[in-house]
């Protein structure tokens, strides 16, 4: 899945955030976080601000934070008119502010910082796309996946019809094995890619499999192992 639209939007968001005046409230380690490049797998980033970046947040040092990201739409994936599959991701901007007891003077300083945070959020909302659309599968990829699933299902039915031991002994690159196409089968003429799962581990991962090409021509059924 191509995540470029999200990466591009987050790069823009970070550029806006780091250039804003509220960056003066970033502690040193947060400046390092802000300077990190956006990774292709990132969906969001968070930054924390404090009134006095040289002091700990626990030292009468009110703070706030911003979280900017893109979350998948609850509607899930959808099929486009062209036949591909896409998934919409929605812009999410959230903030948090400390609510500890403080003096009136400290409260006013905190509110000035919060006001800057609010202005930053407004700037982000008008600068970033509210929705980005990721391509899950192109029309060609979806068509190939559908075809592969159909061939796998048909191959499994053919294997079951011939008997579960019918393919034993076939080797990769070796001679194919010829069978008689059962007269009561409805398998149409053609070639089918089929993967036989031989063994799985306790986690459900395939640890042993074999791949075949099954070719049907009239009453003849030819099986060749490819992997």
Long-range contacts (C-beta under 8 A, 24 or more apart in sequence): 1-87, 1-134, 1-135, 1-136, 2-134, 2-135, 3-40, 3-41, 3-134, 5-89, 5-129, 5-132, 5-133, 5-134, 6-42, 6-43, 6-70, 6-89, 6-132, 6-134, 7-38, 7-39, 7-40, 7-42, 9-70, 9-91, 9-128, 9-129, 9-132, 10-38, 10-42, 10-43, 10-44, 10-45, 10-68, 10-69, 10-70, 11-38, 12-127, 12-128, 13-45, 13-68, 13-124, 13-127, 13-128, 14-38, 14-45, 16-120, 16-123, 16-124, 16-127, 17-47, 17-66, 17-68, 17-120, 17-124, 20-116, 20-119, 20-120, 20-123, 21-116, 22-49, 22-113, 22-116, 22-117, 22-120, 24-53, 25-49, 25-50, 25-51, 25-53, 25-113, 25-116, 26-53, 27-53, 27-54, 28-53, 43-69, 43-70, 43-71, 43-89, 44-68, 44-69, 44-70, 44-92, 45-69, 49-113, 49-117, 51-106, 51-109, 51-110, 51-113, 57-98, 60-102, 60-106, 62-97, 62-98, 62-100, 62-102, 62-106, 62-109, 62-110, 62-113, 63-97, 63-98, 64-95, 64-96, 64-97, 64-98, 64-110, 64-113, 64-114, 64-117, 65-95, 65-96, 65-97, 66-93, 66-94, 66-95, 66-117, 66-120, 66-121, 67-92, 67-93, 67-94, 67-95, 67-96, 68-92, 68-93, 68-124, 68-128, 70-132, 73-131, 77-136, 79-142, 80-139, 82-139, 83-139, 83-142, 83-143, 84-135, 84-136, 84-137, 84-138, 84-139, 84-141, 84-142, 85-135, 85-136, 85-137, 85-142, 86-133, 86-134, 86-135, 86-136, 87-133, 87-134, 87-136, 88-131, 88-132, 88-133, 88-134, 89-131, 89-132, 89-133, 89-134, 90-130, 90-131, 91-125, 91-128, 91-129, 91-130, 91-131, 91-132, 93-121, 93-124, 93-125, 95-121, 148-193, 151-192, 151-193, 151-194, 152-193, 152-194, 152-195, 154-187, 154-192, 154-194, 155-192, 155-193, 155-194, 155-195, 155-212, 155-214, 156-194, 157-187, 158-185, 158-187, 158-192, 158-194, 158-214, 158-216, 158-221, 159-194, 159-196, 161-185, 162-221, 166-223, 167-196, 167-210, 167-212, 167-223, 167-225, 170-210, 170-212, 170-223, 170-224, 170-225, 171-225, 172-225, 172-226, 172-227, 173-225, 174-225, 176-222, 176-223, 176-224, 177-222, 177-223, 177-224, 178-220, 178-221, 178-222, 178-223, 179-220, 179-221, 179-222, 179-223, 180-219, 180-220, 180-221, 181-216, 181-218, 181-219, 181-220, 181-221, 183-219, 187-216, 187-221, 188-216, 189-216, 189-217, 189-218, 190-215, 190-216, 191-215, 191-216, 192-216
